[in-house]
Amino acid sequence: MMQWSMAYGIPAAIAISSGWSNFVKHVQTYRALHYWWVPDSTFIDMLPEQLIFARHSANEWLMGDKKTGGARSYVSKMVSSNLQSKAGKVREFVSKINFELPEVQKLLLELGQSSAYNVSCQWMRDHRARWSAWKPVETSCYEGFGLVDAFGGFVSNRTSAVGCGLCQAGTASEELIDDVGRTFQRKQCPPGYSQSNTYSTQCEPCPKGTSASSFGSTTCTPCDEGDYQPDAAQTSCISCGASRTTLLLGASSLADCVCQAGKIEQDSTCMDCDEESVHCPKGSTIAKLEAASGTTDLKGPYVKRGFFSNPEAPLDTYKCAAELYCPGGSPGVCFGDREGLTCGDCADGHYWASNKCEPCGAVPVAWAFSVTIIVVGVCGSYYMLTSSYTAKASVMMSTTAALGMLVALFQNLGVLNTVAVQWPDGLRDILNFASIFTFNLDALGFSCAAGGNVGRYVSTASFFWIVFLALPLLVCLQTSFQF
């Protein structure tokens, strides 16, 4: 302002008022030059005139020479960032309103003499043609809206339309160009598409694993168990076929189709499981069966306890003589290093003792010695117990009877060891020892002395005949000794 006064020879004293009220008072009292903006009604009754300088030069102002006019400032007000979606007609109407500055100043001056209502009404009476052009066309809809009739129903053209309505979920607006101009109509989402939001401009295709079978769907339905859908925007799902199902809803690939419970996949075919011996939940495969670790994972296949599966043919199962021998899990698993199709044997040179296969070692020698002692003992006891000079209640008789009762006791304890009960550690050891007196030949290492399974079978099968033939021999020996 100092530069303007110097450059144009304006006889002016420059001052600053202390406060807003003093500023208004000083301008109204002294009718002095003042800095202000328009349109505004503060000094409108004074009919202020703008002091015009040379057109503004930004370059000169940048160099410090400010004798040209100041830069104009554009004043705008943002009522709402999404006014079009909230009130599109209002926004369109306001955007068309156009007043010239002197006209606004004149209306502000009239406000000092009348009310705002009277001034506004008079202006509208005098300028009907002008403001009528500002009114939006009722059937010119915006995105997210569609043409509606007098009853609120959506229509597809302006002929029967009276306005616009918001597109609800399951619908979307579609652009329509006619003689009047651009508008939008509402369309229901076709099958295979959906829209869950209002004020939408397009329907979304159903993703893989889902479908929509009707018009106006708000959501896509996941494929049921046993179905899948590998493509988007589909109206139905595809069945996995017989003997197959899916682990979850919304399967999107044929690879998601697995064998049903009670079946197992082998060479891309669902085979029947022997449910007595093999646990086969949904999705069972031979590869998963072979990788099973124990019988605790109910979501995967496994061989049940008490059964053995041939590793070369995993679906061929055998029932074991004792559940302990076959813990189940993957094919070919036996307990305690046992082997065979029913885990019934130990390897050659081993015998079953203390719940594991032990090396034979000196067991064959012990058997030979034991058999010799038994034969000699039986023969000797016969002569000693049948002597006419021996008292019936002798020490030998009492000792023999006591040993017989002791053996009977241990036999009963050995029978208890065969019961499937988790015995305490100390008692379990005693019962394991007592099982010897039940003539558990495996625990005694009989296979080591017999020479394997074949020898054991031959020995067992011929035992009766050996005893039968031995009796006459003993009679002959007795007769010989008597003579």
C-alpha positions as CSV (number, residue, x, y, z in Angstrom):
1,M,0.0,0.0,0.0
2,M,2.9,2.3,0.7
3,Q,4.3,1.5,-2.8
4,W,0.9,2.3,-4.4
5,S,0.7,5.6,-2.6
6,M,4.2,6.6,-3.8
7,A,3.8,5.2,-7.3
8,Y,0.5,6.9,-8.0
9,G,0.9,10.0,-5.8
10,I,-2.0,9.2,-3.5
11,P,-2.0,11.6,-0.5
12,A,-2.7,9.0,2.2
13,A,-1.7,8.2,5.8
14,I,-1.6,4.5,6.4
15,A,-3.0,3.2,9.8
16,I,-4.1,0.0,11.5
17,S,-7.1,-0.2,13.7
18,S,-6.8,-1.9,17.1
19,G,-9.5,-4.5,16.8
20,W,-12.4,-5.5,14.5
21,S,-15.0,-3.1,16.0
22,N,-12.7,-0.1,15.7
23,F,-11.9,-1.0,12.1
24,V,-15.6,-1.0,11.1
25,K,-16.2,2.2,13.1
26,H,-13.2,4.0,11.5
27,V,-14.3,3.1,8.0
28,Q,-17.9,4.2,8.6
29,T,-16.9,7.4,10.4
30,Y,-14.1,8.7,8.1
31,R,-15.2,7.1,4.8
32,A,-11.5,6.3,4.2
33,L,-9.9,4.0,1.7
34,H,-10.0,0.5,3.2
35,Y,-9.0,-3.1,2.4
36,W,-12.0,-5.3,1.9
37,W,-13.6,-8.1,-0.2
38,V,-16.9,-8.6,-2.0
39,P,-19.6,-9.7,-1.9
40,D,-20.2,-8.7,1.7
41,S,-22.9,-6.6,3.5
42,T,-20.7,-4.9,6.2
43,F,-20.2,-1.6,4.3
44,I,-22.9,-2.2,1.6
45,D,-24.9,0.9,2.6
46,M,-21.8,3.1,1.9
47,L,-21.8,1.9,-1.8
48,P,-18.0,1.4,-1.8
49,E,-16.2,1.5,-5.1
50,Q,-13.1,-0.5,-6.0
51,L,-9.9,1.4,-6.6
52,I,-8.4,-0.1,-9.7
53,F,-4.7,-0.2,-10.4
54,A,-2.8,-1.5,-13.3
55,R,-3.3,-5.3,-14.0
56,H,-1.4,-7.5,-11.6
57,S,2.1,-8.5,-12.7
58,A,3.4,-11.5,-10.9
59,N,7.0,-11.0,-12.2
60,E,7.1,-7.4,-10.9
61,W,5.8,-8.5,-7.5
62,L,8.4,-11.2,-7.4
63,M,11.1,-8.5,-7.9
64,G,9.7,-6.4,-5.1
65,D,7.9,-3.9,-7.4
66,K,4.2,-4.0,-6.2
67,K,2.8,-1.0,-7.9
68,T,0.5,-3.2,-10.0
69,G,-2.8,-4.5,-8.7
70,G,-2.9,-7.4,-6.2
71,A,-3.6,-10.9,-7.3
72,R,-7.2,-12.0,-7.3
73,S,-8.2,-14.7,-4.8
74,Y,-10.8,-17.4,-5.5
75,V,-13.0,-18.0,-2.5
76,S,-14.9,-21.3,-2.5
77,K,-16.7,-23.4,0.2
78,M,-16.9,-27.2,0.2
79,V,-20.1,-28.3,1.9
80,S,-19.6,-32.1,1.5
81,S,-17.0,-34.2,-0.2
82,N,-19.7,-36.7,-1.4
83,L,-22.6,-34.3,-1.9
84,Q,-23.4,-35.9,-5.2
85,S,-24.0,-39.3,-3.7
86,K,-26.0,-37.8,-0.8
87,A,-28.0,-35.3,-2.7
88,G,-27.2,-35.3,-6.4
89,K,-30.1,-33.1,-7.4
90,V,-29.0,-30.4,-4.9
91,R,-25.4,-30.5,-6.2
92,E,-26.5,-30.2,-9.8
93,F,-28.8,-27.2,-9.0
94,V,-26.2,-25.4,-7.0
95,S,-23.6,-26.0,-9.7
96,K,-25.8,-24.1,-12.2
97,I,-26.4,-21.0,-10.1
98,N,-24.6,-18.0,-11.5
99,F,-24.7,-14.4,-10.3
100,E,-22.7,-11.4,-11.4
101,L,-21.0,-9.4,-8.6
102,P,-22.9,-6.1,-9.1
103,E,-26.1,-8.1,-8.9
104,V,-25.1,-9.7,-5.6
105,Q,-24.1,-6.3,-4.2
106,K,-27.5,-4.9,-5.2
107,L,-29.3,-7.8,-3.4
108,L,-27.2,-7.2,-0.3
109,L,-28.2,-3.5,-0.4
110,E,-31.9,-4.4,-0.6
111,L,-31.5,-6.6,2.5
112,G,-31.0,-3.4,4.5
113,Q,-34.5,-2.3,3.6
114,S,-36.4,-5.6,3.6
115,S,-36.2,-9.2,4.8
116,A,-34.2,-11.9,3.1
117,Y,-37.4,-13.8,2.4
118,N,-39.0,-10.8,0.6
119,V,-35.8,-10.0,-1.4
120,S,-35.5,-13.7,-2.5
121,C,-39.1,-14.1,-3.5
122,Q,-39.1,-10.9,-5.5
123,W,-36.0,-11.9,-7.4
124,M,-37.5,-15.3,-8.3
125,R,-40.7,-13.5,-9.6
126,D,-38.6,-11.2,-11.8
127,H,-36.3,-14.0,-13.1
128,R,-38.4,-17.1,-13.5
129,A,-36.9,-18.1,-16.9
130,R,-33.4,-17.8,-15.5
131,W,-33.7,-20.0,-12.4
132,S,-36.0,-22.5,-14.2
133,A,-33.0,-23.4,-16.3
134,W,-31.1,-24.2,-13.2
135,K,-33.5,-26.9,-12.1
136,P,-32.2,-30.4,-12.7
137,V,-34.2,-32.8,-14.8
138,E,-35.9,-35.2,-12.4
139,T,-35.2,-38.2,-14.6
140,S,-31.5,-37.5,-15.0
141,C,-30.1,-40.0,-12.5
142,Y,-26.5,-40.3,-11.3
143,E,-24.3,-43.3,-10.8
144,G,-25.6,-45.6,-8.1
145,F,-29.2,-44.5,-8.8
146,G,-31.9,-45.7,-11.3
147,L,-35.1,-44.4,-12.9
148,V,-38.3,-45.1,-10.8
149,D,-42.0,-44.6,-11.5
150,A,-44.6,-42.9,-9.3
151,F,-44.9,-46.0,-7.1
152,G,-41.1,-46.3,-6.5
153,G,-40.6,-49.2,-8.9
154,F,-37.6,-49.2,-11.1
155,V,-38.1,-48.7,-14.8
156,S,-35.9,-48.9,-17.8
157,N,-36.7,-45.6,-19.6
158,R,-37.9,-42.0,-19.0
159,T,-41.3,-42.5,-20.4
160,S,-42.8,-44.0,-17.3
161,A,-40.2,-42.5,-14.9
162,V,-40.8,-39.6,-12.5
163,G,-37.5,-39.6,-10.6
164,C,-34.5,-41.6,-9.4
165,G,-34.1,-44.2,-6.7
166,L,-31.0,-45.6,-4.9
167,C,-29.8,-48.9,-6.1
168,Q,-30.1,-51.4,-3.3
169,A,-27.9,-54.5,-2.6
170,G,-28.3,-57.1,-5.4
171,T,-28.6,-54.3,-8.1
172,A,-26.4,-51.8,-9.9
173,S,-26.9,-48.7,-12.0
174,E,-26.3,-48.9,-15.8
175,E,-25.7,-45.8,-18.0
176,L,-28.5,-44.9,-20.4
177,I,-28.2,-42.3,-23.2
178,D,-31.5,-41.0,-24.8
179,D,-32.8,-37.9,-26.5
180,V,-32.8,-36.0,-23.2
181,G,-29.2,-36.9,-22.3
182,R,-27.4,-39.1,-19.9
183,T,-29.1,-41.0,-17.1
184,F,-28.9,-44.3,-15.3
185,Q,-31.2,-47.3,-14.9
186,R,-31.2,-50.0,-12.3
187,K,-30.3,-53.6,-13.3
188,Q,-30.6,-56.7,-11.2
189,C,-27.4,-58.6,-10.9
190,P,-27.6,-61.6,-13.4
191,P,-27.0,-65.2,-12.3
192,G,-23.3,-65.7,-11.6
193,Y,-23.0,-62.2,-10.2
194,S,-23.8,-60.4,-6.9
195,Q,-23.6,-57.1,-5.1
196,S,-23.7,-56.8,-1.3
197,N,-23.6,-52.9,-1.2
198,T,-26.0,-50.1,-2.0
199,Y,-25.2,-47.3,-4.4
200,S,-23.2,-49.6,-6.7
201,T,-22.4,-49.1,-10.3
202,Q,-21.6,-52.7,-11.2
203,C,-22.2,-56.3,-10.1
204,E,-19.3,-58.4,-9.0
205,P,-18.7,-61.9,-10.6
206,C,-18.8,-64.8,-8.2
207,P,-15.3,-65.9,-7.3
208,K,-14.1,-69.5,-7.9
209,G,-15.7,-72.0,-5.5
210,T,-19.0,-70.1,-5.4
211,S,-22.1,-69.5,-7.6
212,A,-25.3,-67.5,-7.8
213,S,-28.3,-69.1,-9.5
214,S,-30.8,-66.3,-9.5
215,F,-31.2,-62.6,-10.4
216,G,-30.6,-60.0,-7.8
217,S,-28.2,-62.0,-5.6
218,T,-26.6,-60.1,-2.7
219,T,-24.0,-62.8,-2.0
220,C,-22.5,-65.8,-3.8
221,T,-23.1,-69.2,-2.3
222,P,-20.1,-71.4,-1.6
223,C,-20.2,-74.8,-3.3
224,D,-21.6,-77.5,-1.0
225,E,-19.5,-80.4,0.3
226,G,-19.0,-82.8,-2.7
227,D,-19.1,-80.0,-5.3
228,Y,-16.5,-77.6,-6.8
229,Q,-16.3,-74.7,-9.3
230,P,-13.0,-73.8,-11.0
231,D,-14.3,-70.7,-12.8
232,A,-15.7,-67.3,-11.8
233,A,-19.2,-65.9,-12.6
234,Q,-20.9,-69.3,-12.6
235,T,-24.5,-70.2,-11.8
236,S,-24.0,-73.6,-10.3
237,C,-21.3,-75.9,-9.0
238,I,-19.9,-79.2,-10.4
239,S,-20.3,-82.5,-8.6
240,C,-17.2,-84.4,-7.7
241,G,-18.9,-87.7,-8.7
242,A,-19.5,-91.0,-7.0
243,S,-17.3,-92.0,-4.1
244,R,-15.8,-88.5,-3.9
245,T,-16.4,-85.5,-1.8
246,T,-14.6,-82.3,-0.5
247,L,-13.0,-81.6,2.8
248,L,-14.5,-78.0,3.0
249,L,-17.2,-75.8,1.5
250,G,-16.2,-73.6,-1.5
251,A,-13.9,-76.0,-3.3
252,S,-12.5,-74.4,-6.5
253,S,-10.6,-77.3,-8.1
254,L,-11.1,-80.9,-9.2
255,A,-8.0,-81.6,-7.1
256,D,-10.1,-80.7,-4.0
257,C,-12.3,-83.8,-4.6
258,V,-11.1,-86.6,-2.4
259,C,-12.4,-90.0,-1.5
260,Q,-15.3,-90.3,0.9
261,A,-15.0,-91.7,4.4
262,G,-14.6,-95.5,4.3
263,K,-12.6,-95.4,1.0
264,I,-9.0,-94.8,0.1
265,E,-7.4,-93.5,-3.1
266,Q,-5.1,-95.9,-5.0
267,D,-4.0,-95.2,-8.6
268,S,-6.6,-92.3,-8.9
269,T,-9.4,-94.7,-7.9
270,C,-11.3,-94.8,-4.6
271,M,-11.1,-98.3,-3.2
272,D,-13.2,-99.7,-0.4
273,C,-11.4,-99.9,3.0
274,D,-11.8,-102.8,5.4
275,E,-13.1,-100.6,8.2
276,E,-12.5,-103.3,10.8
277,S,-8.7,-103.1,10.2
278,V,-8.1,-99.7,8.6
279,H,-9.2,-96.3,9.6
280,C,-10.2,-94.3,6.5
281,P,-11.5,-90.8,7.0
282,K,-12.3,-88.4,4.1
283,G,-9.4,-87.7,1.9
284,S,-7.5,-91.0,2.6
285,T,-4.8,-92.0,0.2
286,I,-2.3,-94.8,0.0
287,A,0.5,-92.2,0.4
288,K,-1.0,-90.9,3.6
289,L,-1.5,-94.4,4.9
290,E,2.2,-95.3,4.3
291,A,3.2,-92.0,6.1
292,A,1.0,-92.6,9.1
293,S,2.7,-92.3,12.5
294,G,0.6,-94.2,15.1
295,T,-3.1,-94.3,15.6
296,T,-3.8,-90.9,17.2
297,D,-4.4,-88.7,14.1
298,L,-8.0,-89.3,13.4
299,K,-7.9,-87.0,10.3
300,G,-5.6,-89.4,8.4
301,P,-5.7,-93.1,7.5
302,Y,-3.9,-95.7,9.6
303,V,-3.9,-99.4,10.3
304,K,-5.8,-100.1,13.5
305,R,-4.2,-101.8,16.5
306,G,-4.3,-105.6,16.4
307,F,-3.9,-105.7,12.6
308,F,-1.0,-105.9,10.2
309,S,-0.9,-104.5,6.7
310,N,1.4,-105.9,4.0
311,P,3.7,-103.0,2.8
312,E,3.8,-104.5,-0.7
313,A,-0.1,-104.4,-0.8
314,P,-1.2,-101.9,1.9
315,L,-4.9,-102.8,1.6
316,D,-4.1,-106.5,2.4
317,T,-4.6,-106.7,6.2
318,Y,-4.2,-109.6,8.7
319,K,-5.5,-110.0,12.2
320,C,-2.7,-110.5,14.7
321,A,-2.8,-113.2,17.4
322,A,-2.1,-110.6,20.1
323,E,-2.9,-106.9,19.8
324,L,0.4,-106.1,21.5
325,Y,2.3,-107.4,18.5
326,C,0.6,-105.1,16.0
327,P,0.5,-101.5,17.3
328,G,-1.0,-100.2,14.0
329,G,-0.1,-97.0,12.1
330,S,1.6,-97.4,8.8
331,P,1.8,-100.8,6.9
332,G,4.6,-103.2,8.0
333,V,4.8,-102.0,11.6
334,C,5.4,-104.6,14.3
335,F,6.1,-104.3,18.0
336,G,9.5,-105.3,19.5
337,D,11.2,-106.2,16.3
338,R,8.7,-108.9,15.5
339,E,8.1,-109.8,11.9
340,G,5.8,-111.7,9.6
341,L,2.3,-111.1,8.2
342,T,0.8,-111.1,11.7
343,C,4.0,-110.0,13.6
344,G,4.0,-113.6,14.9
345,D,7.7,-114.3,14.9
346,C,11.1,-113.0,15.7
347,A,14.0,-113.1,13.3
348,D,16.2,-116.2,13.0
349,G,18.5,-116.5,16.0
350,H,16.1,-114.5,18.2
351,Y,13.3,-115.4,20.6
352,W,10.5,-113.3,22.3
353,A,11.2,-112.3,25.9
354,S,10.4,-109.2,28.0
355,N,8.2,-107.8,25.1
356,K,11.1,-107.7,22.6
357,C,13.1,-110.1,20.5
358,E,16.3,-111.2,22.2
359,P,19.3,-113.0,20.7
360,C,19.3,-116.7,21.4
361,G,22.9,-116.9,22.7
362,A,23.2,-119.9,25.0
363,V,19.5,-120.7,25.0
364,P,19.9,-124.0,22.9
365,V,22.5,-125.3,25.3
366,A,20.2,-124.5,28.2
367,W,17.3,-126.3,26.6
368,A,19.5,-129.4,26.0
369,F,20.7,-129.4,29.6
370,S,17.1,-128.8,31.0
371,V,15.6,-131.6,29.0
372,T,18.4,-134.0,30.2
373,I,17.8,-132.9,33.8
374,I,14.0,-133.4,33.5
375,V,14.4,-136.9,32.0
376,V,16.8,-138.0,34.6
377,G,14.7,-136.4,37.3
378,V,11.5,-138.1,36.2
379,C,13.2,-141.5,36.1
380,G,14.9,-141.0,39.4
381,S,11.8,-139.7,41.2
382,Y,9.9,-142.7,39.9
383,Y,12.2,-145.2,41.6
384,M,12.5,-143.2,44.8
385,L,8.8,-142.5,45.3
386,T,7.7,-146.1,44.5
387,S,10.2,-147.8,46.8
388,S,8.5,-150.1,49.2
389,Y,10.9,-149.0,51.9
390,T,10.0,-145.3,51.5
391,A,7.5,-143.7,53.9
392,K,4.5,-142.2,52.2
393,A,4.9,-139.0,54.1
394,S,8.7,-138.7,53.6
395,V,10.6,-135.5,53.1
396,M,10.8,-136.2,49.4
397,M,7.0,-136.6,49.2
398,S,6.4,-133.4,51.1
399,T,8.9,-131.5,49.0
400,T,7.4,-132.7,45.8
401,A,3.9,-131.7,46.8
402,A,5.0,-128.3,47.9
403,L,6.9,-127.7,44.6
404,G,3.7,-128.8,42.7
405,M,1.6,-126.3,44.6
406,L,4.2,-123.6,44.0
407,V,4.2,-124.3,40.3
408,A,0.4,-124.1,40.3
409,L,0.6,-120.7,42.0
410,F,3.0,-119.4,39.4
411,Q,0.8,-120.8,36.6
412,N,-2.1,-118.8,37.9
413,L,0.0,-115.6,38.0
414,G,1.2,-116.3,34.5
415,V,-2.5,-116.5,33.4
416,L,-3.0,-113.0,34.9
417,N,-0.2,-111.7,32.8
418,T,-2.3,-112.5,29.7
419,V,-5.0,-110.1,30.8
420,A,-4.9,-106.7,29.1
421,V,-4.3,-104.6,32.2
422,Q,-1.6,-102.0,32.8
423,W,0.1,-103.6,35.9
424,P,2.5,-101.6,38.1
425,D,6.2,-102.0,37.2
426,G,7.2,-104.3,40.0
427,L,4.1,-106.6,39.7
428,R,4.5,-106.7,35.9
429,D,8.0,-108.1,36.3
430,I,6.8,-110.8,38.6
431,L,3.9,-111.7,36.2
432,N,6.3,-111.8,33.3
433,F,8.5,-114.3,35.2
434,A,5.5,-116.4,36.2
435,S,4.4,-116.7,32.5
436,I,7.2,-119.2,32.2
437,F,5.2,-121.7,34.2
438,T,2.3,-121.5,31.8
439,F,4.7,-123.3,29.3
440,N,5.0,-120.2,27.2
441,L,7.5,-121.7,24.8
442,D,8.3,-118.4,23.1
443,A,9.3,-116.9,26.4
444,L,11.5,-119.9,27.1
445,G,13.3,-119.5,23.7
446,F,12.0,-122.9,22.4
447,S,12.4,-121.6,18.8
448,C,16.1,-121.3,19.4
449,A,16.4,-124.9,20.5
450,A,14.0,-126.2,17.8
451,G,15.8,-124.4,15.0
452,G,13.2,-121.9,13.8
453,N,9.6,-122.0,13.0
454,V,9.7,-125.2,11.0
455,G,11.7,-127.1,13.7
456,R,9.3,-125.7,16.4
457,Y,6.3,-126.9,14.5
458,V,7.8,-130.4,13.9
459,S,8.8,-130.7,17.5
460,T,5.4,-129.6,18.8
461,A,3.5,-131.9,16.4
462,S,5.7,-135.0,17.2
463,F,5.8,-134.4,21.0
464,F,2.9,-136.7,21.7
465,W,4.3,-139.5,19.6
466,I,7.7,-139.2,21.2
467,V,6.1,-139.5,24.7
468,F,3.9,-142.4,23.4
469,L,6.9,-144.3,22.1
470,A,9.1,-143.5,25.1
471,L,6.7,-145.1,27.6
472,P,7.3,-148.7,26.4
473,L,11.1,-148.0,26.3
474,L,11.0,-146.9,30.0
475,V,9.0,-150.1,30.8
476,C,11.7,-152.2,29.1
477,L,14.4,-150.4,31.0
478,Q,12.7,-150.9,34.3
479,T,12.4,-154.7,33.6
480,S,16.0,-154.9,32.7
481,F,17.0,-153.2,35.9
482,Q,14.8,-155.5,38.0
483,F,16.6,-158.5,36.5
